Amino acid sequence: MPYLSDENEKEILKFWEENKIFEKSVSERPEDKPYVFYDGPPFATGLPHYGHIVASLMKDVVPRYWTMKGYRVERKWGWDCHGLPIENIVEKELGSKNKKDIEEYGIEKFNESCRSKVLHYAKEWKTTINRLGRWADMENSYKTMDKDYMESVWWVFKSLWDNGFIYKGYKSMHICPRCETTLSQQEVSEGYKDVKDISVTPKFKLTNVKEKLGIDGDVFALAWTTTPWTLPGNVLLAVGEDIEYVLVKIENENYVLAKERVEEVLKEKEYEITKELKGKDLVGLEYEPLFPYFKDTENGFRVVGGDFVETDEGTGIVHIAPAFGEDDYQLGKKEETGWVQHVNMDGTFKDEVIDFAGMNVKLKDDPTKTDIEILKWLAKNEKLFSKLKYEHNYPHCWRCDTPLLNYATGSWFVNVTKMKGDLLKNAKKINWSPEHIKEGRFGKWLEGARDWSISRQRFWASAIPIWECKDCGEYKVFGSVEDLEKESGEKIDDLHKHVVDKLTVPCEKCKKQMNRVPDVLDCWFEAGSMPYAQIHYPFENKEKFEKSFPAEFIAEGQDQTRAWFYYLHLIATGIKNSHAFNNVIVNGIALASDGKKMSKKLQNYPDPMKVLEKYGADAMRYYLVTSPVMEAESLSFSEDGVKEMYNNIVNRLWNVVSFYEMYAPGNVILSKVKDLDSSGKPQNDSENVLDKWIISKLHVLLHEVTENMEDYKLVKASRPIRDFIDELSTWYVRRSRDRFKLGEGEDKENAIATLRYVLFELSKVMAPFTPFIAEKIYKKVEGDLESVHLEMWSEYNEKLIDEKVLEDMDKVRKIVELGMSIRKETGNKVRQPLQSLSINNKELSRELLDIIAEELNLKEVKQVDVKFEEKENQRQTSELVIEIDLELTPELKKEGLLREVVRAINIMRKNQKLSIGDEAVVEYSTEDEMLKSVFIDFVDELKASTVTKELVVGGSGEEVEFNGKKLKLSVSKV
């Protein structure tokens, strides 16, 4: 009967819950032996998907293993509660289109609405995580919106402040105009898309070319841009001082551009090059403002040198709008131009931009609309040289999908540059799986990391704990609720913006009133503070934390190398000059079966809960844990792959367990293997080569799994289990069937004892990976404890690995494989006995030769010198040569018929659902003399092989045929 995964697993879930097995697995391990792992919290604003299942699996396998190694592994669940994902849900419900709508609605009401949406799908999360078999303390979960958590975040902020890593700066950063907030380097990296924009090359009329270059007539500089909306803010043109430029004449007008770009820019025009220049010759030229709105800007409208100018694309002349872009901003500062920022933070043109005032520069639904209006204005005013459709990679808001703007604004920063050396030094102490991420994706991100903008101009997040005096410019930073209560004189139960913004504190310097700066913290700051905040450190659990930091283990997806992993590491370096975690496993992405991104809209992947119900959590767990997704590679998820694991792992192993149960009634001899002797070997001490072989295999498996689990290589740790189950089922059990069925005395007891020992140890090996069937097997073989998950991990015993037996059995199986290929290719079925096989090996024991003979249905196996010749009855490898005698004597033919008859009778028994203990009566009739002789000459063999009490000649029955020989058979229960 097949293993009923859903039914059995739900029964085990009930057992775990009723008997508090998870809780016991923690409490029964010593408090002074902690194994700490950090769990990156999900948002409960959507349903769990395969990406969550992959991450949850890693976070369950590793803690289960270290629990069995004797460590206390607390698994505190957490919920991500703050930030734009929640805000956007509320905004959609309210119908708000921008930040002003929220302010009009009321920040307090808005934040409380956000609070109410945080755990919308918590119940569904609990159901899925539980069904997967993941153990986590969801009843005592931490929430990033809780006061205690937020207080620890404040402590982290103040620690960074005290260590000199926080500063206020003014930089060009990416902003989301719809959300009206800055984004971090990592957030920007998440939202790039290939888009089609309009690139424009305007004509900038130079005004002093006669004096500067001795050129008569009108001359225009050609500058190219993919963001036409920035052109009203232009104040400079930049050239590369060592780049070669040319003056070209087209009809009656003269233009300046890089020599290297002439052919591409002017490819459809007739032109004449009239002068060649160096970029430094152009520096100092002046030009008429392209737009009239900011024509009085100080030190503006000049050609200057810029070391960032390139000639890969464009014209070799760069339009500079200092409020929009890092290079532009720095060059504007260097040249001391007046400040021009013609766009509001909500993405609309300011009133000074008369012709376009109030227009949104980059609409989400029509991103080129405003650029087209700019283009039309340029054309109308004869300032447009050319336009072109342009496809490029452009950043979008990772949550609301609005195109981002590169925008100069003020922000609070973590000074990453200042701690860069320590970041790189501390990173060397972390073990990564897969290893290449250490120096690759993570290492390169660290090397290129810039200062982190941590302030957000939003509402639902931890408030920045800085109070500012507008009169004297002093700042005061709070790192605890107690300190703020003392200074403000108010009792504080909530640290959200709408609460703490009402609190004022006295300025120590001028005695005036200080108010909190209005910004909130980037939610990644909260995520990076998780090690401390989840247990309210340092206000509680101080000793506990300091004994167990850094964490032993974390795990998340590859995208977190630039996010959570990075921020954990950065904050730990900033406040403790340490790494935050010792070991990390990085998973890849689960894709749909066609290799495309999983999409709810397209419904291109199976419902996880339905797959779990169909094949069970063990099958899904083993499918995922042995897949490339555990090595930071992509996986095209296949339901067929889960089904295969159910068939080849779960069901196949259960067949072995069922076989064991059948021949170990009452388990009367289990005492022989419950205790081990001083060498660690089962006390039955069997001399049977199959027992020695499977025990050797078991301890090789134990060694391999342990070694790779210690190194956090889940794929290498789990894959050998499949091979072992295959060998246990298709070789050990199949080869030992007669010992179980027909054996007597000590050999039968040894077989049963060995199988019980193997299943007992295997249940422990499999417990971290497939916890349900491991529990089921443990119960079947009567483990001593309440649950396999309360057991200690078994260390492999080198004394139990018999290398000679392993080597010899490998030879035996290779010989059988070669022999089977000869049989197949010469048309000799295995049921047909053959006389002999000769092999050029003289080291195999009689026991092993008997196995070869039985497997290949041979009368004899000879170890002799065999010379290889190109014959159909020979095969060879680099070490072995075998030859089978294919001659069929009448006696062999008769024995072959005996096998066919036995098979036919047993098929009939099975069809009639006769059990192994049901004796039968077999009636037969045939006209074939050889078949008749089979029933006469092999009566005892026939009866024993088919559990038959009586063979009777009779005329009725079902007709069967063997090689043209016809026989009528009927089987009935006695």
Summary of the structure (lengths in Angstrom):
residues: 974
radius of gyration: 38.8
end to end distance: 24.5
largest distance: 125.9
contacts: 3228
relative contact order: 0.09
helix: 44%
strand: 21%
